[in-house]
Each structure stands twice: as structure tokens, then as C-alpha cells.
């Protein structure tokens, strides 16, 4: 998920590919691609994404796409 600023899709995919090469299964939450001004979606979309990930028993770790605000 992206809890702050937007991230370029190619940068996001490059980071995910590094994790895949290390043997991790990677799930990119759709919220990562949202746009609201300079943010990766609205506060509500970001909140809901985090809640989705926490509630999913298949998710073992959450990495944030970028920091910023």
C-alpha cells in the first residue's frame, strides 16, 4: 500500500520485482495506483487499504510504497 505520496507505477513494479527475486510473493494493493492531488488516494482509501491488508490472513507483512507526508 502507499500511505502517503503517489508513486510512479514503474518504480512500484521495480520494487516489487526486487522482492519477487528474493523469493517473496508480492501483492500490490490497488490503492497504490490511486491519485488524489499529490497523494496516493484519499485518506479513506489509504485507511481502507491498510485495513484490507491487516484483515487478510494471507498477508504476512506490509511494506509501504513510499513515505513523505
Secondary structure, 3 states (H helix, E strand, C coil): CCCCECCCHHHHHHHHHHHHHCCCCCCCCHHHHCCECCECCCHHHHHHHHHHHHHCCCCCCCCCCCCCC
